[in-house]
């Protein structure tokens, strides 16, 4: 089975920075896309930014120029560097491993982490 675990959430002041990390573990051969989603209270879960195995990224307009995603394909990890944070960034952030190919099956599957809370407040 595959596990996805996030870390790095916490409280940060407006204008500050925070770095989230995520690791997928298990009998993984490859992961097509790794990404970060967030869900604020009373709102739907939304994509923040994701990155393909080839390095192509896709991000929400609201984080353009402020957030940056990176991944290590060999370690099955993905990180999200968040700068110039705003109160509107407050949410539970979830890591998603999409199109995970494990050693015992050729079919790609998706896995989610349990989330980490990020609060931007003075």
N, C-alpha and C positions, 0 to 999 in steps of 0.2 A: 504494500500500500504506500501511497505517497502522502507526505505531510508537508504543509506549507506554514511557516512560522514567521511572523513579523516581529520587529523590535524597533525601539527608538522613539516611540511616542512620548508625549509629555506636554508640559505647559511652557509656552514661549510668549514673549511680549511682541506686540505689533512691530513690524520692521525687523524682527529677529530671524534666526535660521534654525533649522532642525533637519536631521538626516534620518530617514527611515531605511531599515534593512529588511530583507526577506530571503529566506533560504528554503528551497524545496529539497526534500530528502526522500530516499527510498531507492528502489531499483529502477532508476531513471536512465534512459538512453539519451533522450533529447527533449527539449522544451521549445515549442515553436514561438510562443509569445509569452512574455512576462510583463505584468503591469500592475499599476496601482489604481484603485478605485476609492471613492470616499462617499460616505453617507452622513449628511448633517441631520439633526433632529427635525422630523417632520418632512423630510425630503427623500427623493428616490436616490438610490445609489447611482453614481455617475463616474465615468472614466476620468481619471486625472491625467495619466500618461502611461503609455506602454511602449515596449520595444521588442522587435522581432529578433530571431536568432541571427539574422544578418545585420542587425544594428539600426534598422529603420525605426523611427519613433513617430508616435501619434499622440497629441496632447490636446487638452481642453484649452480654449481661448483664454480662459480666466487665469491660467497659470503660465502663459507664454512669457518668456523672458525672466521668470522667477524660479521655476522648478526645472530640475534636470534629472533625467533618469539614466542609469547605467546598469550593465549586467556583466556577469562572468559566466559564460556558457559552460565552462568546465566544472565550476563549483555550483552551478544552478542557483545563483544568487542574483538579486536585483536590488538596487538602492535608489532612493529618491531624495535628492538634495533640494530642500525647500528654503528659499531665500526671500527676503522682503515680505514676510508673511503678514497676512491680514486677518482680522477677526472672522471674515467670511470663509477662511480656510479651516475653521474649526469643524471637526468631523471625526468619525471613526474611519480610519484608513485601512483598506483591505488589499492584500496582495493576491493576485490571481496568476496561476500557472496554467496556460492555455495550450492545448495540443500536446499534452505530455505523452511521450512514447516510453513505455516501460519495457524492460528486457523480456517480459513474458507475453507481451501483446503488441501487435503492430498498430493498433488503433489508438489515435490520440484522444486523451481525456482531459477534462478541466478540473482544477482543484483550487479551492479558496482557503486562505488563512482565516483565523478567527477575528482578526482586526486589532488595531492599536489606536487608542484615543489621542488625538492631537487637539489641544486647546490653545487658541491665540487670544490672549487677554492681558490687559495691564493690571 
